[in-house]
Amino acid sequence: DGGITQSPKYLFRKEGQNVTLSCEQNLNHDAMYWYRQDPGQGLRLIYYSQIVNDFQKGDIAEGYSVSREKKESFPLTVTSAQKNPTAFYLCASTGQPSYGYTFGSGTRLTVV
Amino acid sequence: AQSVSQHNHHVILSEAASLELGCNYSYGGTVNLFWYVQYPGQHLQLLLKYFSGDPLVKGIKGFEAEFIKSKFSFNLRKPSVQWSDTAEYFCAVDDSSASKIIFGSGTRLSIRP
């Protein structure tokens, strides 16, 4: 079955640590996206990539970094510079944005 | 820049009541519009989408939405809700100039059995 796999489902991080969230898709989609979901704020775009080895900042990129070395994979690193990292993180992909996205099941990150 | 507004943050209805969730977007050009749903504990799913043609779009589970270009609106409707419709609903618009979809802040729908 084609889809997007995000791991882990739950992640706990100590303050000052970097953590990396995994996103893998087998849909052969060119474009991949990372969103952050907070209650009452909807989905806010962190980073997106339309092609391998290229990515663009979204609306809230500060404190985050990404890489796109393979078409299937778009990992997100939450760095210690992110002031309020506790949130639900969603990865999505599409072959064509006008067709809509396919979403992963998300990773809930909690800073302890 | 394109933006999407969902004015209802939390809607509470009884079963069998009719539903209408508001959505307005800011850009006046050609747009593609979407409604996504997130059931408790599940990932986001596409309910319906509008590209062109008939402004009344029918989606899954009895939902429909009407695109009114003059009002920059894409409201979601369902004639009779069920308890299983309890979820969060997101309106979204395709910002084709930047190859990304912009989401609204979401509306939480609670259905009383």
gemmi code that builds the backbone of each chain (N, CA, C; Angstrom):
import gemmi

chains = {
    "A": [
        ("ASP", (0.846, -1.197, 0.000), (0.000, 0.000, 0.000), (0.875, 1.237, 0.000)),
        ("GLY", (0.501, 2.208, -0.854), (1.256, 3.443, -0.877), (0.813, 4.365, 0.224)),
        ("GLY", (1.780, 5.123, 0.769), (1.421, 6.069, 1.802), (2.625, 6.776, 2.360)),
        ("ILE", (2.378, 7.492, 3.462), (3.439, 8.236, 4.141), (3.593, 7.671, 5.545)),
        ("THR", (4.821, 7.407, 5.913), (5.115, 6.871, 7.237), (5.913, 7.886, 8.027)),
        ("GLN", (5.375, 8.262, 9.176), (6.090, 9.158, 10.079), (6.497, 8.371, 11.324)),
        ("SER", (7.710, 8.602, 11.768), (8.158, 7.950, 13.002), (9.099, 8.872, 13.766)),
        ("PRO", (9.121, 8.734, 15.104), (8.208, 7.909, 15.885), (6.851, 8.587, 16.032)),
        ("LYS", (5.898, 7.892, 16.636), (4.574, 8.470, 16.863), (4.622, 9.474, 18.019)),
        ("TYR", (5.389, 9.142, 19.042), (5.581, 10.030, 20.185), (7.078, 10.185, 20.412)),
        ("LEU", (7.469, 11.414, 20.767), (8.888, 11.700, 20.983), (9.026, 12.677, 22.138)),
        ("PHE", (9.927, 12.352, 23.035), (10.182, 13.232, 24.164), (11.621, 13.745, 24.049)),
        ("ARG", (11.753, 15.031, 24.263), (13.067, 15.651, 24.122), (13.389, 16.494, 25.341)),
        ("LYS", (14.630, 16.418, 25.738), (15.057, 17.300, 26.821), (15.406, 18.657, 26.230)),
        ("GLU", (15.245, 19.675, 27.018), (15.593, 21.022, 26.550), (17.059, 21.057, 26.162)),
        ("GLY", (17.367, 21.723, 25.038), (18.743, 21.836, 24.587), (19.176, 20.747, 23.631)),
        ("GLN", (18.315, 19.764, 23.404), (18.661, 18.670, 22.498), (18.055, 18.894, 21.121)),
        ("ASN", (18.754, 18.412, 20.105), (18.172, 18.343, 18.764), (17.503, 16.982, 18.602)),
        ("VAL", (16.396, 16.962, 17.873), (15.757, 15.686, 17.544), (15.370, 15.696, 16.079)),
        ("THR", (15.338, 14.502, 15.479), (14.986, 14.386, 14.071), (13.751, 13.519, 13.924)),
        ("LEU", (12.769, 14.049, 13.186), (11.525, 13.352, 12.897), (11.627, 12.784, 11.486)),
        ("SER", (11.205, 11.541, 11.360), (11.323, 10.872, 10.077), (10.029, 10.958, 9.279)),
        ("CYS", (10.161, 11.104, 7.955), (9.021, 11.066, 7.043), (9.458, 10.354, 5.770)),
        ("GLU", (8.779, 9.262, 5.472), (9.097, 8.469, 4.286), (7.813, 8.238, 3.493)),
        ("GLN", (7.915, 8.380, 2.152), (6.739, 8.123, 1.319), (7.119, 7.206, 0.162)),
        ("ASN", (6.158, 6.346, -0.214), (6.371, 5.453, -1.355), (5.341, 5.712, -2.440)),
        ("LEU", (4.933, 6.966, -2.536), (3.920, 7.380, -3.504), (4.539, 7.952, -4.776)),
        ("ASN", (5.854, 8.021, -4.802), (6.580, 8.604, -5.929), (6.228, 10.088, -6.131)),
        ("HIS", (5.892, 10.757, -5.026), (5.569, 12.182, -5.093), (6.838, 13.027, -5.105)),
        ("ASP", (6.825, 14.076, -5.913), (7.975, 14.978, -5.946), (8.008, 15.915, -4.749)),
        ("ALA", (6.841, 16.420, -4.363), (6.787, 17.463, -3.342), (6.469, 16.890, -1.966)),
        ("MET", (7.172, 17.391, -0.976), (6.937, 16.985, 0.415), (6.927, 18.216, 1.307)),
        ("TYR", (6.199, 18.109, 2.423), (5.929, 19.264, 3.273), (5.983, 18.863, 4.746)),
        ("TRP", (6.380, 19.808, 5.583), (6.268, 19.655, 7.027), (5.394, 20.772, 7.585)),
        ("TYR", (4.388, 20.348, 8.359), (3.506, 21.292, 9.030), (3.576, 21.052, 10.541)),
        ("ARG", (3.300, 22.111, 11.243), (3.167, 22.031, 12.696), (1.717, 22.361, 13.042)),
        ("GLN", (1.116, 21.527, 13.897), (-0.279, 21.736, 14.289), (-0.350, 22.051, 15.772)),
        ("ASP", (-0.899, 23.201, 16.096), (-1.136, 23.602, 17.479), (-2.618, 23.907, 17.649)),
        ("PRO", (-3.169, 23.641, 18.814), (-4.604, 23.886, 19.029), (-4.979, 25.325, 18.694)),
        ("GLY", (-6.026, 25.494, 17.898), (-6.523, 26.819, 17.553), (-5.722, 27.562, 16.515)),
        ("GLN", (-4.629, 26.967, 16.054), (-3.799, 27.660, 15.060), (-3.742, 26.939, 13.731)),
        ("GLY", (-4.409, 25.834, 13.622), (-4.410, 25.116, 12.360), (-3.054, 24.525, 12.035)),
        ("LEU", (-2.779, 24.418, 10.761), (-1.512, 23.864, 10.283), (-0.645, 24.996, 9.751)),
        ("ARG", (0.542, 25.083, 10.276), (1.471, 26.110, 9.818), (2.657, 25.443, 9.144)),
        ("LEU", (3.030, 25.978, 7.985), (4.053, 25.368, 7.147), (5.447, 25.677, 7.682)),
        ("ILE", (6.247, 24.624, 7.862), (7.610, 24.794, 8.367), (8.599, 24.850, 7.199)),
        ("TYR", (8.641, 23.794, 6.429), (9.513, 23.685, 5.256), (8.788, 22.864, 4.198)),
        ("TYR", (9.185, 23.066, 2.944), (8.692, 22.215, 1.894), (9.758, 22.027, 0.829)),
        ("SER", (9.592, 20.941, 0.090), (10.572, 20.580, -0.941), (9.805, 20.118, -2.171)),
        ("GLN", (10.130, 20.719, -3.288), (9.439, 20.345, -4.530), (10.244, 19.349, -5.349)),
        ("ILE", (11.509, 19.182, -4.975), (12.351, 18.273, -5.741), (13.542, 17.882, -4.878)),
        ("VAL", (14.162, 16.776, -5.209), (15.322, 16.305, -4.445), (16.416, 17.372, -4.443)),
        ("ASN", (17.074, 17.492, -3.294), (18.200, 18.423, -3.098), (17.789, 19.887, -3.157)),
        ("ASP", (16.502, 20.149, -2.965), (16.027, 21.525, -2.936), (14.897, 21.636, -1.932)),
        ("PHE", (14.880, 22.712, -1.147), (13.788, 22.934, -0.206), (13.667, 24.425, 0.086)),
        ("GLN", (12.485, 24.830, 0.543), (12.207, 26.231, 0.824), (11.640, 26.379, 2.232)),
        ("LYS", (11.906, 27.523, 2.830), (11.343, 27.824, 4.141), (9.858, 28.121, 4.008)),
        ("GLY", (9.120, 27.662, 5.005), (7.724, 28.023, 5.102), (7.554, 29.229, 6.012)),
        ("ASP", (6.408, 29.297, 6.668), (6.091, 30.473, 7.476), (6.777, 30.483, 8.837)),
        ("ILE", (7.164, 29.302, 9.333), (7.725, 29.239, 10.695), (8.978, 28.373, 10.710)),
        ("ALA", (9.932, 28.656, 9.838), (11.119, 27.801, 9.686), (12.159, 27.964, 10.788)),
        ("GLU", (12.100, 29.053, 11.542), (13.156, 29.306, 12.528), (13.216, 28.198, 13.580)),
        ("GLY", (14.429, 27.666, 13.795), (14.607, 26.610, 14.782), (14.437, 25.216, 14.220)),
        ("TYR", (14.213, 25.126, 12.915), (14.048, 23.841, 12.248), (15.035, 23.728, 11.090)),
        ("SER", (15.355, 22.484, 10.705), (16.139, 22.260, 9.491), (15.660, 20.989, 8.826)),
        ("VAL", (15.886, 20.889, 7.527), (15.455, 19.721, 6.761), (16.541, 19.340, 5.768)),
        ("SER", (16.377, 18.170, 5.179), (17.209, 17.738, 4.062), (16.324, 16.942, 3.114)),
        ("ARG", (16.744, 16.889, 1.846), (15.984, 16.099, 0.867), (16.998, 15.435, -0.070)),
        ("GLU", (17.657, 14.420, 0.486), (18.688, 13.715, -0.282), (18.099, 12.623, -1.159)),
        ("LYS", (16.924, 12.146, -0.786), (16.235, 11.127, -1.577), (14.799, 11.558, -1.807)),
        ("LYS", (14.224, 11.112, -2.894), (12.845, 11.487, -3.210), (11.873, 11.000, -2.142)),
        ("GLU", (12.180, 9.833, -1.559), (11.245, 9.210, -0.623), (11.293, 9.798, 0.773)),
        ("SER", (12.324, 10.541, 1.101), (12.572, 10.896, 2.486), (12.736, 12.405, 2.683)),
        ("PHE", (12.126, 12.918, 3.762), (12.195, 14.354, 4.045), (12.242, 14.532, 5.568)),
        ("PRO", (13.369, 14.249, 6.207), (13.445, 14.353, 7.662), (13.476, 15.797, 8.155)),
        ("LEU", (12.882, 15.998, 9.310), (12.836, 17.320, 9.942), (13.610, 17.265, 11.252)),
        ("THR", (14.560, 18.191, 11.426), (15.283, 18.301, 12.682), (14.775, 19.508, 13.450)),
        ("VAL", (14.371, 19.255, 14.685), (13.949, 20.322, 15.578), (15.161, 20.645, 16.437)),
        ("THR", (15.704, 21.831, 16.264), (16.941, 22.167, 16.954), (16.663, 22.819, 18.298)),
        ("SER", (17.711, 22.973, 19.069), (17.573, 23.596, 20.384), (17.200, 25.074, 20.263)),
        ("ALA", (17.332, 25.636, 19.067), (16.970, 27.036, 18.853), (15.462, 27.245, 18.750)),
        ("GLN", (14.713, 26.178, 18.592), (13.253, 26.295, 18.514), (12.736, 26.511, 19.924)),
        ("LYS", (12.113, 27.662, 20.153), (11.771, 28.072, 21.518), (10.579, 27.324, 22.102)),
        ("ASN", (9.698, 26.879, 21.268), (8.492, 26.211, 21.773), (8.196, 24.994, 20.890)),
        ("PRO", (8.988, 23.942, 21.023), (8.882, 22.836, 20.084), (7.766, 21.843, 20.376)),
        ("THR", (7.166, 21.891, 21.539), (6.106, 20.935, 21.871), (4.922, 21.163, 20.950)),
        ("ALA", (4.601, 20.165, 20.117), (3.547, 20.296, 19.116), (3.346, 18.963, 18.421)),
        ("PHE", (2.358, 18.954, 17.545), (2.079, 17.805, 16.694), (2.605, 18.145, 15.306)),
        ("TYR", (3.469, 17.273, 14.759), (4.116, 17.544, 13.479), (3.581, 16.608, 12.411)),
        ("LEU", (3.182, 17.202, 11.294), (2.601, 16.449, 10.200), (3.447, 16.582, 8.949)),
        ("CYS", (3.650, 15.468, 8.293), (4.351, 15.428, 7.019), (3.316, 15.143, 5.926)),
        ("ALA", (3.502, 15.736, 4.766), (2.579, 15.519, 3.661), (3.359, 15.449, 2.356)),
        ("SER", (2.721, 14.878, 1.355), (3.348, 14.841, 0.036), (2.277, 14.954, -1.025)),
        ("THR", (2.714, 15.326, -2.226), (1.808, 15.395, -3.356), (2.576, 15.296, -4.657)),
        ("GLY", (1.883, 14.790, -5.671), (2.472, 14.812, -6.997), (2.171, 16.133, -7.685)),
        ("GLN", (1.099, 16.785, -7.210), (0.662, 18.061, -7.784), (-0.139, 18.782, -6.708)),
        ("PRO", (0.328, 19.938, -6.211), (-0.379, 20.608, -5.108), (-1.855, 20.860, -5.381)),
        ("SER", (-2.225, 21.101, -6.611), (-3.628, 21.384, -6.896), (-4.510, 20.161, -6.704)),
        ("TYR", (-3.916, 18.997, -6.574), (-4.692, 17.780, -6.341), (-4.910, 17.518, -4.848)),
        ("GLY", (-4.223, 18.270, -4.001), (-4.315, 18.021, -2.565), (-3.158, 17.184, -2.080)),
        ("TYR", (-3.065, 17.061, -0.762), (-1.955, 16.345, -0.149), (-2.396, 15.001, 0.410)),
        ("THR", (-1.415, 14.113, 0.564), (-1.565, 12.920, 1.387), (-0.766, 13.171, 2.653)),
        ("PHE", (-1.396, 12.911, 3.793), (-0.747, 13.185, 5.072), (-0.304, 11.907, 5.757)),
        ("GLY", (0.772, 12.039, 6.541), (1.161, 10.988, 7.455), (0.341, 11.071, 8.728)),
        ("SER", (0.580, 10.146, 9.638), (-0.209, 10.081, 10.875), (0.345, 10.985, 11.967)),
        ("GLY", (1.487, 11.599, 11.741), (1.994, 12.613, 12.655), (2.928, 12.097, 13.729)),
        ("THR", (3.721, 13.024, 14.266), (4.590, 12.775, 15.418), (4.279, 13.826, 16.472)),
        ("ARG", (4.015, 13.357, 17.685), (3.771, 14.310, 18.776), (5.064, 14.464, 19.569)),
        ("LEU", (5.603, 15.663, 19.532), (6.856, 15.971, 20.218), (6.560, 16.721, 21.509)),
        ("THR", (7.157, 16.241, 22.580), (7.003, 16.902, 23.878), (8.380, 17.181, 24.454)),
        ("VAL", (8.584, 18.413, 24.867), (9.840, 18.773, 25.526), (9.659, 18.619, 27.028)),
        ("VAL", (10.570, 17.862, 27.647), (10.440, 17.609, 29.088), (11.597, 18.259, 29.849)),
    ],
    "B": [
        ("ALA", (-0.192, 37.851, 0.203), (-0.136, 36.397, 0.290), (-1.536, 35.847, 0.567)),
        ("GLN", (-1.731, 34.652, 0.095), (-3.024, 34.006, 0.286), (-3.235, 33.701, 1.768)),
        ("SER", (-4.472, 33.820, 2.218), (-4.810, 33.435, 3.588), (-6.197, 32.813, 3.591)),
        ("VAL", (-6.469, 32.035, 4.626), (-7.745, 31.337, 4.754), (-8.300, 31.598, 6.146)),
        ("SER", (-9.579, 31.950, 6.220), (-10.214, 32.239, 7.506), (-11.355, 31.268, 7.765)),
        ("GLN", (-11.313, 30.671, 8.935), (-12.431, 29.858, 9.399), (-12.926, 30.527, 10.675)),
        ("HIS", (-14.117, 31.069, 10.621), (-14.581, 31.918, 11.708), (-15.131, 31.144, 12.891)),
        ("ASN", (-15.572, 29.924, 12.655), (-16.112, 29.118, 13.747), (-15.002, 28.258, 14.316)),
        ("HIS", (-14.629, 28.490, 15.572), (-13.563, 27.696, 16.164), (-14.090, 26.387, 16.733)),
        ("HIS", (-15.276, 26.452, 17.310), (-15.869, 25.249, 17.897), (-17.366, 25.306, 17.679)),
        ("VAL", (-17.900, 24.276, 17.054), (-19.328, 24.178, 16.791), (-19.868, 22.944, 17.491)),
        ("ILE", (-20.974, 23.125, 18.204), (-21.604, 22.006, 18.916), (-23.017, 21.844, 18.380)),
        ("LEU", (-23.337, 20.647, 17.912), (-24.651, 20.365, 17.346), (-25.201, 19.067, 17.909)),
        ("SER", (-26.489, 18.928, 17.812), (-27.130, 17.654, 18.139), (-27.208, 16.809, 16.877)),
        ("GLU", (-27.293, 15.504, 17.074), (-27.443, 14.617, 15.918), (-28.666, 15.011, 15.105)),
        ("ALA", (-28.553, 14.885, 13.786), (-29.603, 15.196, 12.816), (-29.711, 16.685, 12.503)),
        ("ALA", (-28.972, 17.521, 13.204), (-28.981, 18.950, 12.885), (-28.235, 19.177, 11.579)),
        ("SER", (-28.511, 20.309, 10.948), (-27.790, 20.651, 9.722), (-26.518, 21.413, 10.075)),
        ("LEU", (-25.513, 21.268, 9.234), (-24.193, 21.843, 9.487), (-23.800, 22.787, 8.360)),
        ("GLU", (-23.237, 23.916, 8.738), (-22.566, 24.763, 7.769), (-21.352, 25.369, 8.440)),
        ("LEU", (-20.167, 25.110, 7.904), (-18.918, 25.670, 8.417), (-18.393, 26.685, 7.411)),
        ("GLY", (-18.074, 27.868, 7.911), (-17.645, 28.936, 7.031), (-16.167, 28.890, 6.687)),
        ("CYS", (-15.838, 29.292, 5.467), (-14.453, 29.390, 5.009), (-14.365, 30.520, 3.997)),
        ("ASN", (-13.445, 31.444, 4.227), (-13.175, 32.520, 3.283), (-11.687, 32.577, 2.984)),
        ("TYR", (-11.356, 32.902, 1.743), (-9.960, 33.030, 1.354), (-9.726, 34.422, 0.796)),
        ("SER", (-8.470, 34.809, 0.685), (-8.176, 36.208, 0.373), (-7.853, 36.472, -1.091)),
        ("TYR", (-7.334, 35.508, -1.803), (-6.840, 35.756, -3.159), (-7.964, 35.674, -4.173)),
        ("GLY", (-8.032, 36.608, -5.100), (-9.142, 36.673, -6.030), (-8.937, 36.009, -7.369)),
        ("GLY", (-7.810, 35.383, -7.581), (-7.555, 34.755, -8.873), (-8.074, 33.328, -8.922)),
        ("THR", (-7.506, 32.556, -9.800), (-7.890, 31.147, -9.922), (-7.369, 30.371, -8.726)),
        ("VAL", (-8.262, 29.674, -8.061), (-7.860, 28.933, -6.867), (-8.387, 27.514, -6.909)),
        ("ASN", (-7.698, 26.645, -6.203), (-8.188, 25.307, -5.920), (-8.476, 25.251, -4.427)),
        ("LEU", (-9.616, 24.708, -4.063), (-10.069, 24.763, -2.676), (-10.315, 23.360, -2.136)),
        ("PHE", (-10.055, 23.193, -0.845), (-10.135, 21.873, -0.226), (-10.786, 21.970, 1.153)),
        ("TRP", (-11.411, 20.878, 1.546), (-11.774, 20.647, 2.939), (-11.151, 19.320, 3.358)),
        ("TYR", (-10.437, 19.384, 4.498), (-9.852, 18.190, 5.102), (-10.536, 17.943, 6.442)),
        ("VAL", (-10.535, 16.684, 6.860), (-11.107, 16.319, 8.152), (-10.093, 15.508, 8.944)),
        ("GLN", (-10.067, 15.741, 10.248), (-9.180, 14.987, 11.133), (-10.030, 14.403, 12.250)),
        ("TYR", (-10.353, 13.114, 12.142), (-11.098, 12.432, 13.200), (-10.173, 12.190, 14.390)),
        ("PRO", (-10.716, 12.091, 15.584), (-9.882, 11.905, 16.777), (-8.905, 10.743, 16.626)),
        ("GLY", (-7.636, 11.026, 16.803), (-6.610, 9.993, 16.735), (-6.240, 9.547, 15.339)),
        ("GLN", (-6.785, 10.191, 14.329), (-6.490, 9.770, 12.955), (-5.781, 10.883, 12.188)),
        ("HIS", (-5.242, 10.506, 11.014), (-4.549, 11.513, 10.231), (-5.534, 12.310, 9.377)),
        ("LEU", (-5.078, 13.404, 8.845), (-5.902, 14.267, 8.000), (-6.305, 13.541, 6.727)),
        ("GLN", (-7.592, 13.699, 6.374), (-8.116, 13.070, 5.157), (-8.812, 14.133, 4.319)),
        ("LEU", (-8.753, 13.973, 3.018), (-9.418, 14.892, 2.115), (-10.908, 14.576, 2.072)),
        ("LEU", (-11.733, 15.589, 2.358), (-13.187, 15.442, 2.287), (-13.697, 15.721, 0.886)),
        ("LEU", (-13.245, 16.836, 0.336), (-13.656, 17.222, -1.002), (-12.734, 18.320, -1.514)),
        ("LYS", (-12.826, 18.569, -2.822), (-11.987, 19.598, -3.420), (-12.696, 20.219, -4.615)),
        ("TYR", (-12.354, 21.472, -4.862), (-12.905, 22.186, -6.007), (-11.755, 22.652, -6.898)),
        ("PHE", (-11.869, 22.340, -8.212), (-10.892, 22.853, -9.180), (-11.551, 23.829, -10.133)),
        ("SER", (-12.668, 23.401, -10.722), (-13.354, 24.222, -11.708), (-14.707, 23.580, -11.973)),
        ("GLY", (-15.525, 24.261, -12.774), (-16.807, 23.686, -13.160), (-17.890, 23.955, -12.129)),
        ("ASP", (-18.722, 22.974, -11.896), (-19.861, 23.114, -10.984), (-19.381, 23.598, -9.621)),
        ("PRO", (-19.899, 24.761, -9.167), (-19.423, 25.292, -7.887), (-19.917, 24.497, -6.682)),
        ("LEU", (-20.859, 23.623, -6.865), (-21.314, 22.769, -5.771), (-20.587, 21.434, -5.871)),
        ("VAL", (-19.764, 21.185, -4.872), (-18.912, 20.008, -4.896), (-19.399, 19.007, -3.854)),
        ("LYS", (-19.504, 17.762, -4.262), (-19.926, 16.723, -3.311), (-18.713, 15.892, -2.911)),
        ("GLY", (-18.638, 15.596, -1.611), (-17.519, 14.822, -1.110), (-17.980, 13.530, -0.469)),
        ("ILE", (-17.094, 12.990, 0.372), (-17.409, 11.731, 1.034), (-18.317, 11.975, 2.230)),
        ("LYS", (-19.003, 10.925, 2.668), (-19.814, 10.913, 3.888), (-20.920, 11.967, 3.887)),
        ("GLY", (-21.449, 12.310, 2.718), (-22.590, 13.209, 2.632), (-22.273, 14.687, 2.720)),
        ("PHE", (-20.980, 15.031, 2.753), (-20.593, 16.437, 2.809), (-20.617, 17.068, 1.414)),
        ("GLU", (-20.871, 18.361, 1.383), (-20.782, 19.129, 0.155), (-20.280, 20.524, 0.493)),
        ("ALA", (-19.774, 21.213, -0.527), (-19.305, 22.580, -0.322), (-19.650, 23.391, -1.552)),
        ("GLU", (-19.925, 24.667, -1.324), (-20.276, 25.552, -2.423), (-19.240, 26.647, -2.569)),
        ("PHE", (-18.691, 26.753, -3.766), (-17.725, 27.803, -4.085), (-18.505, 29.024, -4.588)),
        ("ILE", (-18.384, 30.144, -3.878), (-19.010, 31.388, -4.306), (-17.894, 32.389, -4.553)),
        ("LYS", (-17.558, 32.570, -5.819), (-16.402, 33.383, -6.176), (-16.556, 34.832, -5.719)),
        ("SER", (-17.763, 35.370, -5.849), (-17.991, 36.785, -5.510), (-17.815, 37.040, -4.019)),
        ("LYS", (-17.961, 36.004, -3.218), (-17.822, 36.146, -1.766), (-16.504, 35.561, -1.259)),
        ("PHE", (-15.679, 35.047, -2.131), (-14.421, 34.399, -1.745), (-14.686, 33.333, -0.682)),
        ("SER", (-15.752, 32.562, -0.878), (-16.123, 31.604, 0.158), (-16.207, 30.184, -0.382)),
        ("PHE", (-16.048, 29.242, 0.535), (-16.133, 27.817, 0.204), (-16.658, 27.108, 1.447)),
        ("ASN", (-17.918, 27.309, 1.758), (-18.510, 26.786, 2.978), (-18.845, 25.309, 2.860)),
        ("LEU", (-18.633, 24.612, 3.937), (-18.900, 23.177, 4.008), (-20.279, 22.944, 4.613)),
        ("ARG", (-21.046, 22.004, 4.032), (-22.397, 21.745, 4.522), (-22.655, 20.246, 4.619)),
        ("LYS", (-23.571, 19.922, 5.527), (-24.107, 18.559, 5.606), (-25.527, 18.681, 6.143)),
        ("PRO", (-26.512, 18.071, 5.482), (-27.917, 18.269, 5.878), (-28.252, 17.708, 7.257)),
        ("SER", (-27.598, 16.591, 7.622), (-27.955, 15.926, 8.868), (-26.696, 15.259, 9.438)),
        ("VAL", (-26.176, 15.807, 10.515), (-24.916, 15.285, 11.057), (-25.155, 14.075, 11.940)),
        ("GLN", (-24.085, 13.284, 12.062), (-24.117, 12.101, 12.921), (-23.027, 12.256, 13.972)),
        ("TRP", (-23.156, 11.460, 15.034), (-22.168, 11.515, 16.098), (-20.761, 11.242, 15.549)),
        ("SER", (-20.677, 10.395, 14.524), (-19.381, 10.034, 13.941), (-18.733, 11.180, 13.157)),
        ("ASP", (-19.444, 12.275, 12.980), (-18.861, 13.445, 12.304), (-18.033, 14.296, 13.258)),
        ("THR", (-18.009, 13.929, 14.520), (-17.168, 14.638, 15.484), (-15.718, 14.600, 15.021)),
        ("ALA", (-15.133, 15.775, 14.793), (-13.796, 15.847, 14.208), (-13.379, 17.311, 14.129)),
        ("GLU", (-12.174, 17.524, 13.634), (-11.741, 18.887, 13.323), (-11.694, 19.016, 11.804)),
        ("TYR", (-12.199, 20.142, 11.315), (-12.333, 20.363, 9.885), (-11.475, 21.556, 9.474)),
        ("PHE", (-10.703, 21.350, 8.405), (-9.795, 22.385, 7.925), (-10.135, 22.747, 6.486)),
        ("CYS", (-10.272, 24.031, 6.252), (-10.410, 24.546, 4.900), (-9.011, 24.898, 4.395)),
        ("ALA", (-8.765, 24.735, 3.112), (-7.433, 25.025, 2.569), (-7.555, 25.522, 1.137)),
        ("VAL", (-6.582, 26.322, 0.732), (-6.550, 26.854, -0.628), (-5.171, 26.648, -1.208)),
        ("ASP", (-5.147, 26.310, -2.470), (-3.891, 26.092, -3.163), (-3.318, 27.417, -3.616)),
        ("ASP", (-2.156, 27.774, -3.050), (-1.446, 28.971, -3.478), (-0.543, 28.561, -4.636)),
        ("SER", (-1.094, 28.587, -5.831), (-0.367, 28.048, -6.980), (0.909, 28.822, -7.292)),
        ("SER", (0.984, 30.066, -6.839), (2.181, 30.852, -7.110), (3.380, 30.321, -6.353)),
        ("ALA", (3.145, 29.598, -5.287), (4.249, 29.103, -4.474), (4.204, 27.587, -4.292)),
        ("SER", (3.326, 26.929, -5.005), (3.247, 25.467, -4.959), (3.057, 24.934, -3.549)),
        ("LYS", (2.147, 25.526, -2.821), (1.855, 25.021, -1.488), (0.402, 25.300, -1.157)),
        ("ILE", (-0.113, 24.566, -0.193), (-1.498, 24.731, 0.242), (-1.508, 25.473, 1.572)),
        ("ILE", (-2.380, 26.461, 1.669), (-2.521, 27.242, 2.891), (-3.763, 26.748, 3.626)),
        ("PHE", (-3.611, 26.490, 4.920), (-4.704, 25.955, 5.726), (-5.306, 27.032, 6.624)),
        ("GLY", (-6.597, 26.889, 6.890), (-7.240, 27.704, 7.905), (-6.923, 27.157, 9.287)),
        ("SER", (-7.424, 27.845, 10.296), (-7.099, 27.479, 11.678), (-7.917, 26.291, 12.193)),
        ("GLY", (-8.895, 25.861, 11.421), (-9.660, 24.684, 11.799), (-10.917, 24.997, 12.589)),
        ("THR", (-11.907, 24.130, 12.456), (-13.140, 24.209, 13.245), (-13.367, 22.861, 13.896)),
        ("ARG", (-13.481, 22.898, 15.219), (-13.758, 21.652, 15.937), (-15.259, 21.450, 16.000)),
        ("LEU", (-15.716, 20.309, 15.524), (-17.145, 19.983, 15.519), (-17.411, 18.904, 16.559)),
        ("SER", (-18.310, 19.216, 17.475), (-18.719, 18.235, 18.490), (-20.190, 17.929, 18.283)),
        ("ILE", (-20.530, 16.652, 18.249), (-21.908, 16.231, 18.032), (-22.430, 15.562, 19.295)),
        ("ARG", (-23.544, 16.068, 19.799), (-24.173, 15.468, 20.983), (-25.045, 14.305, 20.517)),
        ("PRO", (-24.860, 13.130, 21.151), (-25.666, 11.970, 20.727), (-27.154, 12.180, 20.996)),
    ],
}
model = gemmi.Model(1)
for chain_id, residues in chains.items():
    chain = gemmi.Chain(chain_id)
    for i, (resn, *xyz) in enumerate(residues, 1):
        res = gemmi.Residue()
        res.name, res.seqid = resn, gemmi.SeqId(i, " ")
        for name, pos in zip(("N", "CA", "C"), xyz):
            atom = gemmi.Atom()
            atom.name, atom.element = name, gemmi.Element(name[0])
            atom.pos, atom.b_iso = gemmi.Position(*pos), 0.0
            res.add_atom(atom)
        chain.add_residue(res)
    model.add_chain(chain)
structure = gemmi.Structure()
structure.add_model(model)
structure.setup_entities()
